[in-house]
Amino acid sequence: MLTDDTDDLGQGVSPDALTEEELLRELASLHGTRHDALRHGSDDALANHTRRTTELEREYLRRYPSREIDPARVR
């Protein structure tokens, strides 16, 4: 369960404080809403979406530096 570790700007729980399940759920949610944020979000909303996605993706890569790589996936 998420804790109330948000900063003053309400920018979300620190990625390193998320459980594995929470991190994966947050990433899936952000990836699922990216198209809508790009097409319909304000400049600030898009920047915030990008910032949060980057934070969570960096945390995922930190936790899983040896993640399974599909050699056929080139893009």
mmCIF file as gemmi writes it, N, C-alpha and C atoms, coordinates in Angstrom:
data_model
loop_
_atom_site.group_PDB
_atom_site.id
_atom_site.type_symbol
_atom_site.label_atom_id
_atom_site.label_alt_id
_atom_site.label_comp_id
_atom_site.label_asym_id
_atom_site.label_entity_id
_atom_site.label_seq_id
_atom_site.pdbx_PDB_ins_code
_atom_site.Cartn_x
_atom_site.Cartn_y
_atom_site.Cartn_z
_atom_site.occupancy
_atom_site.B_iso_or_equiv
_atom_site.pdbx_formal_charge
_atom_site.auth_seq_id
_atom_site.auth_asym_id
_atom_site.pdbx_PDB_model_num
ATOM 1 N N . MET Axp A 1 ? 0.847 -1.18 0 1 0 ? 1 A 1
ATOM 2 C CA . MET Axp A 1 ? 0 0 0 1 0 ? 1 A 1
ATOM 3 C C . MET Axp A 1 ? 0.89 1.239 0 1 0 ? 1 A 1
ATOM 4 N N . LEU Axp A 2 ? 0.472 2.255 -0.723 1 0 ? 2 A 1
ATOM 5 C CA . LEU Axp A 2 ? 1.234 3.491 -0.792 1 0 ? 2 A 1
ATOM 6 C C . LEU Axp A 2 ? 1.181 4.225 0.532 1 0 ? 2 A 1
ATOM 7 N N . THR Axp A 3 ? 2.31 4.815 0.876 1 0 ? 3 A 1
ATOM 8 C CA . THR Axp A 3 ? 2.365 5.625 2.081 1 0 ? 3 A 1
ATOM 9 C C . THR Axp A 3 ? 2.236 7.08 1.689 1 0 ? 3 A 1
ATOM 10 N N . ASP Axp A 4 ? 2.132 7.949 2.66 1 0 ? 4 A 1
ATOM 11 C CA . ASP Axp A 4 ? 1.978 9.37 2.386 1 0 ? 4 A 1
ATOM 12 C C . ASP Axp A 4 ? 3.334 10.05 2.407 1 0 ? 4 A 1
ATOM 13 N N . ASP Axp A 5 ? 4.234 9.628 1.502 1 0 ? 5 A 1
ATOM 14 C CA . ASP Axp A 5 ? 5.571 10.203 1.402 1 0 ? 5 A 1
ATOM 15 C C . ASP Axp A 5 ? 5.647 11.235 0.291 1 0 ? 5 A 1
ATOM 16 N N . THR Axp A 6 ? 4.554 11.946 0.025 1 0 ? 6 A 1
ATOM 17 C CA . THR Axp A 6 ? 4.549 12.927 -1.044 1 0 ? 6 A 1
ATOM 18 C C . THR Axp A 6 ? 5.258 14.185 -0.604 1 0 ? 6 A 1
ATOM 19 N N . ASP Axp A 7 ? 5.837 14.888 -1.572 1 0 ? 7 A 1
ATOM 20 C CA . ASP Axp A 7 ? 6.479 16.15 -1.25 1 0 ? 7 A 1
ATOM 21 C C . ASP Axp A 7 ? 5.44 17.269 -1.28 1 0 ? 7 A 1
ATOM 22 N N . ASP Axp A 8 ? 5.88 18.485 -1.041 1 0 ? 8 A 1
ATOM 23 C CA . ASP Axp A 8 ? 4.955 19.616 -0.959 1 0 ? 8 A 1
ATOM 24 C C . ASP Axp A 8 ? 4.228 19.89 -2.264 1 0 ? 8 A 1
ATOM 25 N N . LEU Axp A 9 ? 4.792 19.481 -3.395 1 0 ? 9 A 1
ATOM 26 C CA . LEU Axp A 9 ? 4.166 19.73 -4.679 1 0 ? 9 A 1
ATOM 27 C C . LEU Axp A 9 ? 3.213 18.604 -5.077 1 0 ? 9 A 1
ATOM 28 N N . GLY Axp A 10 ? 3.055 17.596 -4.212 1 0 ? 10 A 1
ATOM 29 C CA . GLY Axp A 10 ? 2.157 16.497 -4.515 1 0 ? 10 A 1
ATOM 30 C C . GLY Axp A 10 ? 2.625 15.69 -5.716 1 0 ? 10 A 1
ATOM 31 N N . GLN Axp A 11 ? 3.919 15.48 -5.825 1 0 ? 11 A 1
ATOM 32 C CA . GLN Axp A 11 ? 4.465 14.84 -7.005 1 0 ? 11 A 1
ATOM 33 C C . GLN Axp A 11 ? 4.636 13.341 -6.848 1 0 ? 11 A 1
ATOM 34 N N . GLY Axp A 12 ? 4.069 12.782 -5.836 1 0 ? 12 A 1
ATOM 35 C CA . GLY Axp A 12 ? 4.079 11.341 -5.708 1 0 ? 12 A 1
ATOM 36 C C . GLY Axp A 12 ? 5.092 10.814 -4.724 1 0 ? 12 A 1
ATOM 37 N N . VAL Axp A 13 ? 4.903 9.553 -4.419 1 0 ? 13 A 1
ATOM 38 C CA . VAL Axp A 13 ? 5.785 8.835 -3.503 1 0 ? 13 A 1
ATOM 39 C C . VAL Axp A 13 ? 7.144 8.669 -4.17 1 0 ? 13 A 1
ATOM 40 N N . SER Axp A 14 ? 8.19 8.818 -3.391 1 0 ? 14 A 1
ATOM 41 C CA . SER Axp A 14 ? 9.532 8.608 -3.907 1 0 ? 14 A 1
ATOM 42 C C . SER Axp A 14 ? 9.617 7.208 -4.515 1 0 ? 14 A 1
ATOM 43 N N . PRO Axp A 15 ? 10.132 7.072 -5.73 1 0 ? 15 A 1
ATOM 44 C CA . PRO Axp A 15 ? 10.17 5.759 -6.37 1 0 ? 15 A 1
ATOM 45 C C . PRO Axp A 15 ? 10.866 4.689 -5.541 1 0 ? 15 A 1
ATOM 46 N N . ASP Axp A 16 ? 11.899 5.048 -4.801 1 0 ? 16 A 1
ATOM 47 C CA . ASP Axp A 16 ? 12.601 4.029 -4.01 1 0 ? 16 A 1
ATOM 48 C C . ASP Axp A 16 ? 11.794 3.561 -2.81 1 0 ? 16 A 1
ATOM 49 N N . ALA Axp A 17 ? 10.709 4.256 -2.481 1 0 ? 17 A 1
ATOM 50 C CA . ALA Axp A 17 ? 9.852 3.846 -1.371 1 0 ? 17 A 1
ATOM 51 C C . ALA Axp A 17 ? 8.734 2.906 -1.822 1 0 ? 17 A 1
ATOM 52 N N . LEU Axp A 18 ? 8.578 2.72 -3.12 1 0 ? 18 A 1
ATOM 53 C CA . LEU Axp A 18 ? 7.516 1.86 -3.638 1 0 ? 18 A 1
ATOM 54 C C . LEU Axp A 18 ? 7.918 0.394 -3.556 1 0 ? 18 A 1
ATOM 55 N N . THR Axp A 19 ? 6.947 -0.448 -3.283 1 0 ? 19 A 1
ATOM 56 C CA . THR Axp A 19 ? 7.194 -1.888 -3.376 1 0 ? 19 A 1
ATOM 57 C C . THR Axp A 19 ? 7.312 -2.249 -4.848 1 0 ? 19 A 1
ATOM 58 N N . GLU Axp A 20 ? 7.766 -3.45 -5.125 1 0 ? 20 A 1
ATOM 59 C CA . GLU Axp A 20 ? 7.857 -3.897 -6.511 1 0 ? 20 A 1
ATOM 60 C C . GLU Axp A 20 ? 6.495 -3.83 -7.196 1 0 ? 20 A 1
ATOM 61 N N . GLU Axp A 21 ? 5.474 -4.315 -6.512 1 0 ? 21 A 1
ATOM 62 C CA . GLU Axp A 21 ? 4.121 -4.307 -7.067 1 0 ? 21 A 1
ATOM 63 C C . GLU Axp A 21 ? 3.65 -2.88 -7.354 1 0 ? 21 A 1
ATOM 64 N N . GLU Axp A 22 ? 3.892 -1.973 -6.431 1 0 ? 22 A 1
ATOM 65 C CA . GLU Axp A 22 ? 3.481 -0.578 -6.625 1 0 ? 22 A 1
ATOM 66 C C . GLU Axp A 22 ? 4.223 0.067 -7.795 1 0 ? 22 A 1
ATOM 67 N N . LEU Axp A 23 ? 5.524 -0.193 -7.875 1 0 ? 23 A 1
ATOM 68 C CA . LEU Axp A 23 ? 6.324 0.367 -8.956 1 0 ? 23 A 1
ATOM 69 C C . LEU Axp A 23 ? 5.801 -0.104 -10.308 1 0 ? 23 A 1
ATOM 70 N N . LEU Axp A 24 ? 5.57 -1.391 -10.45 1 0 ? 24 A 1
ATOM 71 C CA . LEU Axp A 24 ? 5.074 -1.932 -11.713 1 0 ? 24 A 1
ATOM 72 C C . LEU Axp A 24 ? 3.687 -1.396 -12.041 1 0 ? 24 A 1
ATOM 73 N N . ARG Axp A 25 ? 2.833 -1.261 -11.04 1 0 ? 25 A 1
ATOM 74 C CA . ARG Axp A 25 ? 1.485 -0.725 -11.257 1 0 ? 25 A 1
ATOM 75 C C . ARG Axp A 25 ? 1.546 0.739 -11.696 1 0 ? 25 A 1
ATOM 76 N N . GLU Axp A 26 ? 2.403 1.525 -11.035 1 0 ? 26 A 1
ATOM 77 C CA . GLU Axp A 26 ? 2.546 2.946 -11.398 1 0 ? 26 A 1
ATOM 78 C C . GLU Axp A 26 ? 3.095 3.097 -12.819 1 0 ? 26 A 1
ATOM 79 N N . LEU Axp A 27 ? 4.091 2.283 -13.17 1 0 ? 27 A 1
ATOM 80 C CA . LEU Axp A 27 ? 4.638 2.343 -14.527 1 0 ? 27 A 1
ATOM 81 C C . LEU Axp A 27 ? 3.573 1.983 -15.56 1 0 ? 27 A 1
ATOM 82 N N . ALA Axp A 28 ? 2.824 0.941 -15.308 1 0 ? 28 A 1
ATOM 83 C CA . ALA Axp A 28 ? 1.774 0.534 -16.248 1 0 ? 28 A 1
ATOM 84 C C . ALA Axp A 28 ? 0.739 1.646 -16.412 1 0 ? 28 A 1
ATOM 85 N N . SER Axp A 29 ? 0.392 2.284 -15.321 1 0 ? 29 A 1
ATOM 86 C CA . SER Axp A 29 ? -0.581 3.369 -15.38 1 0 ? 29 A 1
ATOM 87 C C . SER Axp A 29 ? -0.055 4.543 -16.208 1 0 ? 29 A 1
ATOM 88 N N . LEU Axp A 30 ? 1.181 4.927 -15.946 1 0 ? 30 A 1
ATOM 89 C CA . LEU Axp A 30 ? 1.759 6.048 -16.692 1 0 ? 30 A 1
ATOM 90 C C . LEU Axp A 30 ? 1.916 5.711 -18.171 1 0 ? 30 A 1
ATOM 91 N N . HIS Axp A 31 ? 2.362 4.502 -18.463 1 0 ? 31 A 1
ATOM 92 C CA . HIS Axp A 31 ? 2.497 4.124 -19.872 1 0 ? 31 A 1
ATOM 93 C C . HIS Axp A 31 ? 1.131 4.104 -20.549 1 0 ? 31 A 1
ATOM 94 N N . GLY Axp A 32 ? 0.112 3.722 -19.809 1 0 ? 32 A 1
ATOM 95 C CA . GLY Axp A 32 ? -1.244 3.68 -20.355 1 0 ? 32 A 1
ATOM 96 C C . GLY Axp A 32 ? -1.857 5.044 -20.598 1 0 ? 32 A 1
ATOM 97 N N . THR Axp A 33 ? -1.395 6.053 -19.897 1 0 ? 33 A 1
ATOM 98 C CA . THR Axp A 33 ? -1.979 7.392 -20.029 1 0 ? 33 A 1
ATOM 99 C C . THR Axp A 33 ? -1.104 8.339 -20.844 1 0 ? 33 A 1
ATOM 100 N N . ARG Axp A 34 ? 0.019 7.853 -21.35 1 0 ? 34 A 1
ATOM 101 C CA . ARG Axp A 34 ? 0.953 8.731 -22.07 1 0 ? 34 A 1
ATOM 102 C C . ARG Axp A 34 ? 0.327 9.389 -23.293 1 0 ? 34 A 1
ATOM 103 N N . HIS Axp A 35 ? -0.377 8.622 -24.094 1 0 ? 35 A 1
ATOM 104 C CA . HIS Axp A 35 ? -0.963 9.154 -25.32 1 0 ? 35 A 1
ATOM 105 C C . HIS Axp A 35 ? -1.941 10.29 -25.008 1 0 ? 35 A 1
ATOM 106 N N . ASP Axp A 36 ? -2.774 10.085 -24.017 1 0 ? 36 A 1
ATOM 107 C CA . ASP Axp A 36 ? -3.735 11.112 -23.628 1 0 ? 36 A 1
ATOM 108 C C . ASP Axp A 36 ? -3.03 12.364 -23.096 1 0 ? 36 A 1
ATOM 109 N N . ALA Axp A 37 ? -1.985 12.164 -22.298 1 0 ? 37 A 1
ATOM 110 C CA . ALA Axp A 37 ? -1.237 13.314 -21.77 1 0 ? 37 A 1
ATOM 111 C C . ALA Axp A 37 ? -0.584 14.094 -22.911 1 0 ? 37 A 1
ATOM 112 N N . LEU Axp A 38 ? -0.053 13.39 -23.883 1 0 ? 38 A 1
ATOM 113 C CA . LEU Axp A 38 ? 0.584 14.037 -25.024 1 0 ? 38 A 1
ATOM 114 C C . LEU Axp A 38 ? -0.427 14.82 -25.858 1 0 ? 38 A 1
ATOM 115 N N . ARG Axp A 39 ? -1.563 14.229 -26.114 1 0 ? 39 A 1
ATOM 116 C CA . ARG Axp A 39 ? -2.546 14.866 -26.993 1 0 ? 39 A 1
ATOM 117 C C . ARG Axp A 39 ? -3.366 15.946 -26.314 1 0 ? 39 A 1
ATOM 118 N N . HIS Axp A 40 ? -3.649 15.777 -25.024 1 0 ? 40 A 1
ATOM 119 C CA . HIS Axp A 40 ? -4.635 16.66 -24.405 1 0 ? 40 A 1
ATOM 120 C C . HIS Axp A 40 ? -4.172 17.362 -23.137 1 0 ? 40 A 1
ATOM 121 N N . GLY Axp A 41 ? -2.991 17.026 -22.643 1 0 ? 41 A 1
ATOM 122 C CA . GLY Axp A 41 ? -2.515 17.635 -21.408 1 0 ? 41 A 1
ATOM 123 C C . GLY Axp A 41 ? -1.911 19.013 -21.656 1 0 ? 41 A 1
ATOM 124 N N . SER Axp A 42 ? -1.981 19.848 -20.653 1 0 ? 42 A 1
ATOM 125 C CA . SER Axp A 42 ? -1.307 21.141 -20.724 1 0 ? 42 A 1
ATOM 126 C C . SER Axp A 42 ? 0.198 20.91 -20.772 1 0 ? 42 A 1
ATOM 127 N N . ASP Axp A 43 ? 0.954 21.938 -21.089 1 0 ? 43 A 1
ATOM 128 C CA . ASP Axp A 43 ? 2.411 21.81 -21.09 1 0 ? 43 A 1
ATOM 129 C C . ASP Axp A 43 ? 2.916 21.348 -19.728 1 0 ? 43 A 1
ATOM 130 N N . ASP Axp A 44 ? 2.334 21.907 -18.664 1 0 ? 44 A 1
ATOM 131 C CA . ASP Axp A 44 ? 2.743 21.501 -17.31 1 0 ? 44 A 1
ATOM 132 C C . ASP Axp A 44 ? 2.383 20.047 -17.026 1 0 ? 44 A 1
ATOM 133 N N . ALA Axp A 45 ? 1.199 19.632 -17.455 1 0 ? 45 A 1
ATOM 134 C CA . ALA Axp A 45 ? 0.776 18.249 -17.225 1 0 ? 45 A 1
ATOM 135 C C . ALA Axp A 45 ? 1.679 17.276 -17.978 1 0 ? 45 A 1
ATOM 136 N N . LEU Axp A 46 ? 2.03 17.609 -19.208 1 0 ? 46 A 1
ATOM 137 C CA . LEU Axp A 46 ? 2.912 16.743 -19.984 1 0 ? 46 A 1
ATOM 138 C C . LEU Axp A 46 ? 4.305 16.692 -19.365 1 0 ? 46 A 1
ATOM 139 N N . ALA Axp A 47 ? 4.805 17.832 -18.916 1 0 ? 47 A 1
ATOM 140 C CA . ALA Axp A 47 ? 6.125 17.857 -18.271 1 0 ? 47 A 1
ATOM 141 C C . ALA Axp A 47 ? 6.117 17.031 -16.99 1 0 ? 47 A 1
ATOM 142 N N . ASN Axp A 48 ? 5.052 17.129 -16.213 1 0 ? 48 A 1
ATOM 143 C CA . ASN Axp A 48 ? 4.95 16.351 -14.98 1 0 ? 48 A 1
ATOM 144 C C . ASN Axp A 48 ? 4.863 14.856 -15.29 1 0 ? 48 A 1
ATOM 145 N N . HIS Axp A 49 ? 4.101 14.506 -16.316 1 0 ? 49 A 1
ATOM 146 C CA . HIS Axp A 49 ? 3.97 13.113 -16.721 1 0 ? 49 A 1
ATOM 147 C C . HIS Axp A 49 ? 5.335 12.562 -17.134 1 0 ? 49 A 1
ATOM 148 N N . THR Axp A 50 ? 6.068 13.33 -17.918 1 0 ? 50 A 1
ATOM 149 C CA . THR Axp A 50 ? 7.402 12.921 -18.371 1 0 ? 50 A 1
ATOM 150 C C . THR Axp A 50 ? 8.355 12.77 -17.196 1 0 ? 50 A 1
ATOM 151 N N . ARG Axp A 51 ? 8.328 13.724 -16.269 1 0 ? 51 A 1
ATOM 152 C CA . ARG Axp A 51 ? 9.198 13.684 -15.094 1 0 ? 51 A 1
ATOM 153 C C . ARG Axp A 51 ? 8.926 12.44 -14.265 1 0 ? 51 A 1
ATOM 154 N N . ARG Axp A 52 ? 7.67 12.17 -13.998 1 0 ? 52 A 1
ATOM 155 C CA . ARG Axp A 52 ? 7.318 11.033 -13.154 1 0 ? 52 A 1
ATOM 156 C C . ARG Axp A 52 ? 7.65 9.707 -13.848 1 0 ? 52 A 1
ATOM 157 N N . THR Axp A 53 ? 7.372 9.622 -15.132 1 0 ? 53 A 1
ATOM 158 C CA . THR Axp A 53 ? 7.702 8.414 -15.874 1 0 ? 53 A 1
ATOM 159 C C . THR Axp A 53 ? 9.205 8.157 -15.829 1 0 ? 53 A 1
ATOM 160 N N . THR Axp A 54 ? 9.985 9.195 -16.036 1 0 ? 54 A 1
ATOM 161 C CA . THR Axp A 54 ? 11.446 9.061 -15.989 1 0 ? 54 A 1
ATOM 162 C C . THR Axp A 54 ? 11.91 8.602 -14.614 1 0 ? 54 A 1
ATOM 163 N N . GLU Axp A 55 ? 11.361 9.19 -13.555 1 0 ? 55 A 1
ATOM 164 C CA . GLU Axp A 55 ? 11.728 8.782 -12.191 1 0 ? 55 A 1
ATOM 165 C C . GLU Axp A 55 ? 11.463 7.294 -11.974 1 0 ? 55 A 1
ATOM 166 N N . LEU Axp A 56 ? 10.279 6.849 -12.363 1 0 ? 56 A 1
ATOM 167 C CA . LEU Axp A 56 ? 9.899 5.461 -12.119 1 0 ? 56 A 1
ATOM 168 C C . LEU Axp A 56 ? 10.681 4.499 -13.01 1 0 ? 56 A 1
ATOM 169 N N . GLU Axp A 57 ? 10.929 4.886 -14.257 1 0 ? 57 A 1
ATOM 170 C CA . GLU Axp A 57 ? 11.718 4.022 -15.129 1 0 ? 57 A 1
ATOM 171 C C . GLU Axp A 57 ? 13.159 3.902 -14.631 1 0 ? 57 A 1
ATOM 172 N N . ARG Axp A 58 ? 13.725 4.981 -14.144 1 0 ? 58 A 1
ATOM 173 C CA . ARG Axp A 58 ? 15.08 4.917 -13.578 1 0 ? 58 A 1
ATOM 174 C C . ARG Axp A 58 ? 15.127 3.995 -12.367 1 0 ? 58 A 1
ATOM 175 N N . GLU Axp A 59 ? 14.099 4.06 -11.538 1 0 ? 59 A 1
ATOM 176 C CA . GLU Axp A 59 ? 14.047 3.176 -10.367 1 0 ? 59 A 1
ATOM 177 C C . GLU Axp A 59 ? 13.937 1.718 -10.803 1 0 ? 59 A 1
ATOM 178 N N . TYR Axp A 60 ? 13.119 1.459 -11.811 1 0 ? 60 A 1
ATOM 179 C CA . TYR Axp A 60 ? 12.999 0.088 -12.315 1 0 ? 60 A 1
ATOM 180 C C . TYR Axp A 60 ? 14.351 -0.413 -12.808 1 0 ? 60 A 1
ATOM 181 N N . LEU Axp A 61 ? 15.047 0.409 -13.595 1 0 ? 61 A 1
ATOM 182 C CA . LEU Axp A 61 ? 16.355 0.009 -14.123 1 0 ? 61 A 1
ATOM 183 C C . LEU Axp A 61 ? 17.383 -0.15 -13.015 1 0 ? 61 A 1
ATOM 184 N N . ARG Axp A 62 ? 17.283 0.644 -11.965 1 0 ? 62 A 1
ATOM 185 C CA . ARG Axp A 62 ? 18.185 0.501 -10.825 1 0 ? 62 A 1
ATOM 186 C C . ARG Axp A 62 ? 17.968 -0.849 -10.148 1 0 ? 62 A 1
ATOM 187 N N . ARG Axp A 63 ? 16.702 -1.218 -10 1 0 ? 63 A 1
ATOM 188 C CA . ARG Axp A 63 ? 16.382 -2.482 -9.333 1 0 ? 63 A 1
ATOM 189 C C . ARG Axp A 63 ? 16.668 -3.701 -10.202 1 0 ? 63 A 1
ATOM 190 N N . TYR Axp A 64 ? 16.549 -3.529 -11.5 1 0 ? 64 A 1
ATOM 191 C CA . TYR Axp A 64 ? 16.668 -4.664 -12.416 1 0 ? 64 A 1
ATOM 192 C C . TYR Axp A 64 ? 17.7 -4.375 -13.515 1 0 ? 64 A 1
ATOM 193 N N . PRO Axp A 65 ? 18.963 -4.182 -13.148 1 0 ? 65 A 1
ATOM 194 C CA . PRO Axp A 65 ? 19.977 -3.879 -14.161 1 0 ? 65 A 1
ATOM 195 C C . PRO Axp A 65 ? 20.219 -5.046 -15.121 1 0 ? 65 A 1
ATOM 196 N N . SER Axp A 66 ? 19.881 -6.244 -14.697 1 0 ? 66 A 1
ATOM 197 C CA . SER Axp A 66 ? 20.076 -7.428 -15.539 1 0 ? 66 A 1
ATOM 198 C C . SER Axp A 66 ? 18.744 -7.945 -16.072 1 0 ? 66 A 1
ATOM 199 N N . ARG Axp A 67 ? 17.832 -7.031 -16.327 1 0 ? 67 A 1
ATOM 200 C CA . ARG Axp A 67 ? 16.517 -7.456 -16.815 1 0 ? 67 A 1
ATOM 201 C C . ARG Axp A 67 ? 16.684 -8.242 -18.11 1 0 ? 67 A 1
ATOM 202 N N . GLU Axp A 68 ? 15.706 -9.066 -18.397 1 0 ? 68 A 1
ATOM 203 C CA . GLU Axp A 68 ? 15.759 -9.886 -19.612 1 0 ? 68 A 1
ATOM 204 C C . GLU Axp A 68 ? 15.627 -8.989 -20.839 1 0 ? 68 A 1
ATOM 205 N N . ILE Axp A 69 ? 16.564 -9.098 -21.745 1 0 ? 69 A 1
ATOM 206 C CA . ILE Axp A 69 ? 16.566 -8.302 -22.963 1 0 ? 69 A 1
ATOM 207 C C . ILE Axp A 69 ? 16.215 -9.206 -24.134 1 0 ? 69 A 1
ATOM 208 N N . ASP Axp A 70 ? 15.261 -8.788 -24.926 1 0 ? 70 A 1
ATOM 209 C CA . ASP Axp A 70 ? 14.877 -9.516 -26.131 1 0 ? 70 A 1
ATOM 210 C C . ASP Axp A 70 ? 15.733 -9.008 -27.288 1 0 ? 70 A 1
ATOM 211 N N . PRO Axp A 71 ? 16.667 -9.823 -27.801 1 0 ? 71 A 1
ATOM 212 C CA . PRO Axp A 71 ? 17.543 -9.352 -28.863 1 0 ? 71 A 1
ATOM 213 C C . PRO Axp A 71 ? 16.813 -8.979 -30.147 1 0 ? 71 A 1
ATOM 214 N N . ALA Axp A 72 ? 15.585 -9.471 -30.327 1 0 ? 72 A 1
ATOM 215 C CA . ALA Axp A 72 ? 14.8 -9.124 -31.498 1 0 ? 72 A 1
ATOM 216 C C . ALA Axp A 72 ? 14.135 -7.751 -31.36 1 0 ? 72 A 1
ATOM 217 N N . ARG Axp A 73 ? 14.133 -7.243 -30.16 1 0 ? 73 A 1
ATOM 218 C CA . ARG Axp A 73 ? 13.496 -5.936 -29.896 1 0 ? 73 A 1
ATOM 219 C C . ARG Axp A 73 ? 14.527 -4.85 -30.116 1 0 ? 73 A 1
ATOM 220 N N . VAL Axp A 74 ? 14.516 -4.252 -31.287 1 0 ? 74 A 1
ATOM 221 C CA . VAL Axp A 74 ? 15.548 -3.27 -31.629 1 0 ? 74 A 1
ATOM 222 C C . VAL Axp A 74 ? 15.042 -1.837 -31.616 1 0 ? 74 A 1
ATOM 223 N N . ARG Axp A 75 ? 13.785 -1.634 -31.343 1 0 ? 75 A 1
ATOM 224 C CA . ARG Axp A 75 ? 13.289 -0.259 -31.292 1 0 ? 75 A 1
ATOM 225 C C . ARG Axp A 75 ? 12.689 0.038 -29.966 1 0 ? 75 A 1
